[in-house]
Amino acid sequence: MVVHLPRETMRARLSAARAETDGLFDMLVPPAMYERPISERHRIVFYLGHFEAFDRNMICGPSVSELDGLFARGIDPVDGKLPDDAPADWPAVETIRRYNRQTRLLVDQALDRATDTLMFHVAIEHRLMHAETLAYMFHWLPFEWKHRPHRFSVSHGPVDRSNAQRMVAIPAGHATLGLKRGNPFVFG
C-alpha cells in the first residue's frame, strides 16, 4: 500500500511528534535520565535514543552503528530476570543527543526522497505510543526531579496557567461523564 501525504504535511507531523517527546525529556533534571522508575522497564535514557534508532532502522534500513543496535533493543535482562544494568552501562546524554541529531538528519533526508510515507506514519505512531509510556513512568519519579514544562502540548498549543493555583467550588449533585448517546465524538 502506498501512503502519500505532501512532504511538508509529513514533515510537520514528524516535527510535532519529536517536539512532544523532546518536551518530556526536557521536564527532567539530568540525573533522572538514568533512573528506572518501573523495575520491568528500561531506564529513561534508553527511550532518549530509542525513538531515533527506531526511526533510523525503519526508514533508512539496518545500520552497523553500535548505538542503533543498543537503542533498538536496549540491554536485555538475563534468564528472564528483571533488568540489572547500571547507569554507567549507558552512553552519556550528550552522546545520545548528538546521535539523535545525526539520525534525525538521515531520516529527514529520507523523507525528502520518499515516494511512500507509510513508515513515517509508523515512526510517528511509535514515538507517541512511547510518549504515553514515558509520561506514566515519570509519575513514579520524585517530584523534585521534574520541573514544569515550558509548554504542555504542541498539538494543543500553550496552556494558560494564570488560574492554575485557584480553588474552584464544585456544587454537590449528580455528574454525568461522557457524551449523550448518539452524539458523535469529534477529535481536533
Backbone as a ProteinNet text record, in pm:
[ID]
protein_1_A
[PRIMARY]
MVVHLPRETMRARLSAARAETDGLFDMLVPPAMYERPISERHRIVFYLGHFEAFDRNMICGPSVSELDGLFARGIDPVDGKLPDDAPADWPAVETIRRYNRQTRLLVDQALDRATDTLMFHVAIEHRLMHAETLAYMFHWLPFEWKHRPHRFSVSHGPVDRSNAQRMVAIPAGHATLGLKRGNPFVFG
[TERTIARY]
84.1	0	88.7	65.1	138.8	59.5	123.7	61.3	140.3	74.1	146.7	70.8	135.2	86.8	190.7	154.1	255.8	371.8	492.5	611.8	605.2	556.7	551.8	453.5	344.4	249.9	315.7	383.3	451	562.7	637.3	746.2	690.5	578.3	516.8	470.1	411.8	365.9	483	588.5	707.2	771.2	778.2	835.4	753.3	622.4	535.4	552.9	563.8	583.3	719.1	821.3	953.9	948.4	877	865.9	797	698.9	630.3	727.8	806.1	897.4	1014.4	1064.4	1171.3	1123.8	999.4	943.3	935.4	905.8	902.9	1040.3	1143.1	1278.6	1323.8	1280.2	1317.9	1258.9	1159	1097	1183.3	1282.7	1359.1	1490.3	1528.5	1663.1	1759.3	1883	1975.4	1991.1	2004	2022.9	1904.1	1785.8	1666.8	1674.6	1752.7	1762.9	1812.3	1888.4	1946.2	1867.5	1750.1	1666	1579.8	1531.9	1438.4	1319.7	1222.4	1112.3	1021	1020.9	942.4	1041.1	1053.2	1160.1	1157.6	1042	1033	1066.8	1082.4	1107.1	1254.3	1291.1	1426.1	1443.7	1567	1596.7	1545.9	1517.6	1465.4	1561.2	1690.3	1790.4	1775.9	1727.4	1704.6	1609.8	1500.8	1399.7	1452.4	1547.5	1606.2	1666.3	1730.1	1787.4	1696.7	1599.9	1514.7	1430.9	1374.5	1289.6	1366.5	1486.4	1564.6	1615	1655.1	1701.6	1588.6	1470	1355.6	1331.2	1327.9	1305.5	1413.2	1537.7	1651	1640.6	1615.3	1609.5	1488	1374.6	1253.3	1257.3	1311.3	1303.3	1426.7	1542.3	1667.1	1726.2	1673.6	1726.3	1825.8	1867	1958.5	2091	2149.5	2275.8	2374.7	2499	2602.2	2641.7	2579.3	2611.1	2580.3	2671.9	2651.9	2532.9	2517.7	2406.2	2272.2	2267.7	2142.4	2098	2191.4	2159	2120.1	2197.6	2168.7	2030.1	1997.6	1869.3	1753.3	1782	1674.6	1618.4	1705.6	1659.7	1690	1783.1	1818.2	1914.6	1929.2	2013.8	1918.7	1911.3	1813.5	1852.9	1754	1782.3	1819.8	1892.5	1939.5	1845.2	1816.6	1737.7	1600.9	1536.9	1401.8	1391.2	1503.3	1502.4	1477.1	1457.4	1442.4	1573.9	1569.9	1692.9	1785.6	1914.7	2010.2	2124.6	2103.4	2206	2222.7	2339.5	2371.2	2372	2354.4	2361.7	2490.3	2600.6	2729	2731	2635	2627.7	2573.9	2522.9	2459.5	2549	2538.7	2617.8	2575.1	2662.5	2631.7	2516.2	2436.4	2322	2367.1	2478.6	2523.8	2562.1	2617.6	2648.6	2519.8	2417.1	2288	2224	2230.2	2171.5	2243.1	2374.6	2449.7	2405.8	2392.3	2340.8	2201.9	2116.7	1980.8	1981.9	2067.3	2073.9	2117.6	2218.7	2267.5	2160.3	2093	1989.7	1870.4	1829.6	1718.6	1752.1	1875.2	1917.3	1901	1942.9	1927.4	1780.1	1698.4	1555.1	1490.5	1527.5	1472.9	1515	1638	1683.8	1606.5	1576.2	1495.7	1355.3	1300	1168.6	1172.4	1282.4	1295.7	1289.4	1329.2	1331.7	1213.3	1132.8	1028.5	919	876.1	759	640.8	668.4	567.6	596.2	498.3	521.4	470.9	436.6	383.5	476.9	605.5	699.1	711.8	688.9	691.8	570.2	456.1	337.1	363.8	426.3	459.3	552.6	654.1	750.4	681.6	590.7	519.3	431.4	357.4	272.7	355.4	468.4	557.2	606.6	648.1	700.6	593	472.6	366.1	318.7	323.8	290.1	386.9	516.3	615.3	610.6	564.4	548.7	450.7	346.1	249.9	316	397.5	470.1	560.9	635.3	725.5	649.3	539.8	461.3	418.1	379	340.9	461.7	575.6	697	737.2	721.1	761.9	683.1	560.1	480.6	547.1	631.7	697.4	827.8	869	990.2	957.1	1053.3	1029.6	994.1	905.7	856.6	969.9	1072.6	1180.1	1270.6	1254.1	1332.4	1264.3	1148.1	1072.9	1050.6	1045	1009	904.7	831.9	720.3	769.8	705.1	744.9	709	781.2	752.8	620.4	581.8	454.4	401	271.9	213.4	203.8	159.6	138.2	153.9	232.2	248.7	116.9	45.4	-75.6	-190.6	-186.2	-295.5	-251.7	-129.1	-79.3	-44.3	-3.5	35.6	-82.6	-51.1	-154	-157.1	-276.2	-292.6	-291.2	-188.3	-176	-206	-272.3	-296.5	-383.7	-468.5	-553.5	-520.9	-400.7	-364	-371.3	-350.9	-348.8	-482.7	-582.3	-710.7	-798.3	-860.4	-953.9	-1090.3	-1161.2	-1292.7	-1389.7	-1502.3	-1605.4	-1690.8	-1712	-1796.9	-1921.3	-2039.4	-2160.9	-2192.3	-2256.4	-2298.1	-2405.6	-2412.6	-2514.2	-2462.1	-2542.1	-2504.6	-2421.8	-2326.3	-2245	-2249	-2267.9	-2268.3	-2143.6	-2064.5	-1942.9	-1966.2	-1899.3	-1910.3	-2014.6	-2035.7	-2132.1	-2266.9	-2372	-2502.2	-2499	-2569.3	-2575	-2619	-2553.6	-2589.1	-2509.9	-2444.5	-2360.9	-2225.7	-2181.8	-2052.7	-1938.7	-1833.2	-1712.3	-1636.1	-1597.2	-1524.9	-1385.8	-1285.9	-1146	-1088.8	-1015.4	-946.2	-980.3
-117.2	0	123.7	214.1	338.9	443.7	501.7	606.3	733	831.1	952.4	1076.2	1155	1287.7	1386	1508.7	1606.1	1604.8	1616.8	1609.9	1711	1829.2	1931.3	1892.8	1828.2	1779.9	1671.8	1578.5	1470.4	1526.6	1622.4	1684.5	1755.4	1823.4	1893.1	1793.6	1683.8	1582.7	1518.1	1487.8	1429.2	1529.1	1652.3	1756.9	1773.6	1771.5	1784.8	1666.1	1545.1	1426.7	1433.3	1477	1493.5	1596.4	1705.8	1809.9	1755.8	1669.3	1609.3	1529.8	1442	1358.7	1441.1	1536.2	1623.5	1698.3	1744.4	1816.7	1731.4	1604.9	1516.1	1506.6	1483.7	1472.3	1603.8	1715.6	1846.3	1870.8	1793.9	1809.8	1755.4	1675	1604.6	1674	1664.5	1707.3	1601.4	1638.2	1543.6	1407.1	1398.8	1264.3	1169.5	1224.2	1140.5	1058.6	1104.2	1032.8	889.3	864.5	731.3	647.2	694.6	620.2	518.8	422.3	320.6	324.8	412.8	426.1	303.8	221.6	97.5	-15.5	-106.6	-207.2	-295.2	-316.1	-401.1	-327.7	-199.3	-118.4	-80.2	-29.7	23.6	151.7	190	320.9	428.2	545.8	654	686	678.5	712	624.6	503.1	417	484.6	540.7	599.8	724.7	795.2	912.5	875	759.5	714.4	622.7	560.9	460.6	519.5	636.7	695.3	711.5	766.3	791.5	662.3	564.6	436	365.8	369.4	307.6	373.5	507	580.4	545.6	547.1	519.3	378.8	281.3	142.4	115.6	176.7	154.5	228.5	348.5	434.8	424.9	417	418.3	279.4	179.7	44.2	13.5	-112.6	-155.9	-79.6	-63.6	7.1	-79.5	-46.8	-117.7	-39.7	74.6	158	84.7	92.6	31.4	94.5	226.2	294.1	256.2	236.8	191.6	60.2	-31.1	-160.6	-149	-72.3	-54.9	2.2	105.9	172.2	105.8	11.4	-65.3	-167.2	-224.3	-331.8	-309.3	-222.3	-197.9	-301.7	-305.3	-404.5	-506.7	-620.9	-721.1	-789.6	-814.9	-888.2	-1033.1	-1094.7	-1231.7	-1329.1	-1440.9	-1550.6	-1508.8	-1415.3	-1376.1	-1295.9	-1250	-1170.9	-1024.1	-945.6	-801.7	-744.1	-634.3	-571.9	-537.2	-555.3	-523	-435.2	-370	-279.8	-161.5	-100.3	15.7	141.1	258.1	381.4	391.3	343.5	350.6	263.9	174.1	89.7	165.5	285	363.2	479.4	521.8	637.2	765.6	865.1	997.3	1060.2	1140.3	1206.4	1288	1360	1441.2	1353.7	1236	1141.7	1099	1072.6	1030.8	1146.1	1265.2	1380.7	1406.4	1388.2	1402.9	1294.8	1171.5	1061.5	1096.6	1152.1	1188.9	1293.8	1394.5	1498.5	1438.2	1351.9	1288.8	1197.8	1124.1	1031.3	1106.5	1213.3	1293.5	1349.3	1388.4	1439.4	1331.1	1207.5	1096.6	1068.7	1068.7	1042.8	1155.5	1279.2	1392.3	1386.4	1345.1	1329.4	1217.8	1111.9	1003.1	1053.4	1140.2	1197.2	1280.3	1350	1429.5	1343.4	1215.5	1124.3	1027.7	1026.9	925.4	937.7	821.3	815.9	754.1	694.7	630.8	674	729.8	781.1	688.3	564.2	471.3	457	436.9	416.4	541.2	657.5	779.7	783.6	736.6	726	627.4	516	414.7	475.2	548.9	610.5	709.6	789.3	887.4	817	715.9	641.4	576.3	516.3	452	553.4	669.1	773.5	818.9	842.5	891.2	782.5	657.1	546.8	544.8	556.6	557.2	686.1	795.6	919.7	895.8	821.1	787.2	702.6	605.4	521.7	607.6	699.3	785.4	871.2	929.4	1013.2	933	808.3	721.8	693.5	665.6	638	758.1	877.4	997.8	1017.8	965.1	976.6	906.9	810.5	733.8	797.4	905.5	976.4	1074.3	1102.6	1204.7	1338.9	1411.8	1537.5	1634.6	1638.2	1736.1	1703.6	1588.4	1552.1	1600.3	1661.9	1711.2	1860.7	1930.1	2070.8	2099.5	2206.4	2242.4	2265.4	2202.4	2223.3	2365.3	2413.5	2547	2548.7	2434.1	2421	2282.6	2266	2136.4	2047	2100.7	2015.4	2094	2042.3	2104.7	2104.2	1993.4	1980	2067.2	2107	2187.3	2328.4	2363.1	2496.9	2520.5	2642	2675	2662.2	2630.9	2616.6	2744.1	2798.3	2916.3	2870.3	2907.1	2865.6	2981	3085.7	3203.4	3171.4	3071.7	3037.7	2898.7	2851.9	2716.2	2695.9	2799.5	2785.5	2819	2852.7	2896	2774.8	2776.5	2671.4	2701.9	2597.9	2611.9	2527.2	2585.3	2512.5	2433.6	2307.1	2221.1	2189.3	2229.3	2204.1	2054.9	2016.3	1877.2	1842.1	1715.2	1671.1	1562.7	1526.8	1421.7	1480.4	1403.2	1444.5	1332.8	1368.5	1271.1	1293.9	1189.3	1198.6	1140.1	1194.5	1141.3	1214.9	1163.8	1224.1	1154.7	1226.9	1163.5	1062.7	954.9	852.3	914.1	872.7	923.1	1044.7	1112.6	1227.5	1174	1218.6	1170.7	1234	1157.1	1208.1	1288.3	1409.1	1494.2	1515.6	1481.2	1498.3	1618.5	1698.9	1809.1	1938
0	0	0	-89.9	-95.9	-18.9	81.4	160.4	132.4	77.6	42.9	86.6	167.8	204	152.2	132.8	93.1	192.9	141.9	227.8	342.4	314.3	419.9	530.4	494.7	595.7	680.2	614.5	686.6	774.2	720.8	796.7	921.2	906.7	1020.4	1126.2	1084.6	1180.2	1253.3	1180.2	1241.7	1338.1	1298.4	1383.6	1512.4	1500.3	1618.2	1712.2	1658	1741.6	1811.5	1739.8	1801.5	1913.8	1891.3	1994	2119.1	2100.9	2216.4	2301.8	2238.1	2316.3	2369.3	2290.8	2340.7	2464.7	2461.4	2575.3	2700.4	2683.9	2800.5	2864.3	2783	2838.2	2901.6	2845.5	2899.7	3038.2	3077.1	3208.5	3321.5	3287.3	3390.6	3424.7	3551.8	3589.7	3537.2	3503.8	3440.1	3508	3640	3699.6	3677.6	3657.6	3638.8	3510.5	3413.7	3285.7	3303.6	3406.9	3427.7	3527.3	3565	3659	3586.7	3664	3616.8	3714.3	3688.7	3783.5	3790.5	3688.2	3688.5	3662.7	3756.6	3752	3627.7	3567.7	3448.6	3319.4	3325	3205.4	3196.1	3077.8	3059.5	3140	3157.4	3215.4	3118.1	3170.1	3087.3	2973.2	2997.4	2896.6	2771.3	2787.3	2671.6	2572.9	2623.6	2537.2	2466.3	2527.9	2463.8	2328.8	2320.6	2193.7	2114.2	2181.2	2115.9	2003.1	2024.2	1920	1789.2	1799.7	1678.7	1616.7	1700.6	1646.2	1572.2	1628.9	1562.6	1427.6	1427.8	1303.1	1201.1	1244.9	1156.4	1097.5	1181.9	1135.8	1047	1077.5	998.2	864.8	865.5	748.4	659.6	721.2	643.7	624.5	693.8	682.3	791.9	798.4	904.9	901.2	1016.8	1029.1	1105.7	1093	1168.6	1293.3	1317.2	1432.7	1562.5	1654.8	1786.2	1858.5	1843.9	1910.8	1849.4	1716.7	1654.5	1718.3	1735.2	1794.7	1941	2017.9	2160.1	2181.7	2105.9	2127.5	2054.6	1968.1	1905.2	2003.8	2086	2174.7	2321.7	2354.7	2494.4	2546.6	2675.6	2742.4	2802.8	2738.2	2779.2	2910.3	2996.5	3119.4	3086.9	3175.7	3155.5	3225.3	3159.1	3216.5	3268.3	3200.6	3238.1	3365.8	3420.6	3543.7	3510.9	3614.5	3595.1	3544.7	3470.7	3421.6	3538	3517	3622.9	3573.1	3458.8	3407.6	3502.8	3496	3579.1	3492.2	3551.9	3473.6	3390.9	3444.7	3373.4	3247.7	3231.9	3112.6	2991.3	3014.2	2908.7	2867.2	2742.5	2696.8	2767.8	2761.6	2817.2	2739.4	2807.2	2743.8	2623.3	2633.6	2519.6	2401	2425.6	2316.8	2247.5	2326.3	2270	2193.1	2245.9	2176.2	2043.5	2039.4	1914	1814.5	1862.9	1781.1	1727.2	1814.4	1772.7	1661.9	1675.7	1571.4	1437.6	1439.7	1316.8	1256.1	1341.8	1295.2	1238.5	1303.3	1250.9	1113.2	1094.1	963.6	856.6	886.7	791.7	761.5	864.4	847.1	765.9	794.2	718.9	572	546.1	408	338.1	411.1	354.3	320.1	403.4	375	247.2	224.7	102.1	-23.5	-11.9	-127	-129.6	-25.4	-10.4	-115.9	-164.4	-251.9	-178.6	-63.2	20.8	164	232.4	367.1	478.3	443.5	543.6	663.6	640.6	751.2	838.3	781.6	861.7	954.3	905.7	991.6	1105.6	1073.6	1175	1279.4	1234.2	1325.7	1419.1	1365.4	1447.8	1550.1	1507	1599.9	1709.9	1672.8	1769.2	1872.4	1825.2	1913.7	2012.5	1963.7	2051.4	2148.1	2106.3	2196.4	2314.5	2285.2	2393	2475.1	2416.3	2492.7	2607.2	2579.3	2684.2	2792.4	2750.9	2846.7	2933.8	2870.7	2946.4	3047.2	3003.8	3094.9	3216.8	3194.7	3306.7	3395.3	3334.4	3412	3496.2	3441.2	3512.5	3641.1	3646.8	3769.2	3886.6	3858.5	3963.7	4010.6	3947.5	3989.3	4100.9	4187.4	4290.1	4225.5	4289.3	4235.2	4202.7	4289.2	4269	4150.3	4087.8	3969	3841	3856.4	3740.6	3757.3	3646.3	3653.6	3546.9	3570.7	3483.6	3341.1	3246.1	3106.5	3061.5	2961.2	2907.7	2833.8	2786.4	2717.2	2749.2	2739.3	2772.4	2651.2	2539	2423.3	2294.2	2204.2	2073.3	1998.4	2003.9	1923.8	1974.4	2100.4	2154.9	2191.5	2164.1	2189.5	2334.9	2367.8	2504.7	2600.5	2722.3	2824.8	2907.8	2928.5	3012.9	3157.8	3229.2	3368.9	3465.9	3419	3502.4	3623.3	3613.9	3728.2	3782.1	3759.3	3798.7	3950.4	4029.5	4175.1	4240.5	4162.8	4215.9	4249.1	4364.3	4403.3	4340.6	4304.1	4243.5	4324.9	4362	4436.2	4337.1	4366.4	4283.3	4366	4316.2	4393.8	4402.2	4509.5	4527.7	4426.2	4390.8	4296.3	4205.5	4107.3	4013.9	3899.9	3854.4	3739.2	3636.5	3512.4	3403.3	3319.8	3305.9	3227.5	3089.3	2989.7	2854.7	2773	2654.4	2562.8	2572.7	2534.6	2525	2412.3	2428.1	2323	2191.6	2084.6	1953	1909.8	2004.9	1966.8	1918.7	1803.7	1754.9	1833.1	1850.8	1913	1810.2	1842.9	1749.4	1804.6	1725	1765.7	1693.3	1766.9	1699.9	1749.8
[MASK]
++++++++++++++++++++++++++++++++++++++++++++++++++++++++++++++++++++++++++++++++++++++++++++++++++++++++++++++++++++++++++++++++++++++++++++++++++++++++++++++++++++++++++++++++++++++++++++

